Amino acid sequence: LLSICDSLSLAAGDNWVQKILQLTQVLEMRHGVMLVGPSGVGKTSALEVLLQGLEQIDGVKCEKYIIDPKAMDKNSLYGVLDGTTMEWTD
């Protein structure tokens, strides 16, 4: 991760690198994640560094999809459970 940060001219602080490692653990357990927080804290940069690192390790191109949550209603974004049939609809 540190060499990737150097190549992107990013200062890799200990807390920031720790957040990247935590994001790695979450991605191993989940199919999709949301990065939320104030502007300018390094969410996008952390994701880019992580994806480049995973590409170097796995040799597989990573894909990301950015969705504006305000452009979709809640049921379309998260899915919905029909209480009668107990069917999940994405």
Sequence and secondary structure as in RCSB ss.txt:
>XXXX:A:sequence
LLSICDSLSLAAGDNWVQKILQLTQVLEMRHGVMLVGPSGVGKTSALEVLLQGLEQIDGVKCEKYIIDPKAMDKN
SLYGVLDGTTMEWTD
>XXXX:A:secstr
 HHHHHHTT    HHHHHHHHHHHHHHHH S       TTSSHHHHHHHHHHHHHHHH S        GGGS HH
HHH EE TTT  EE 
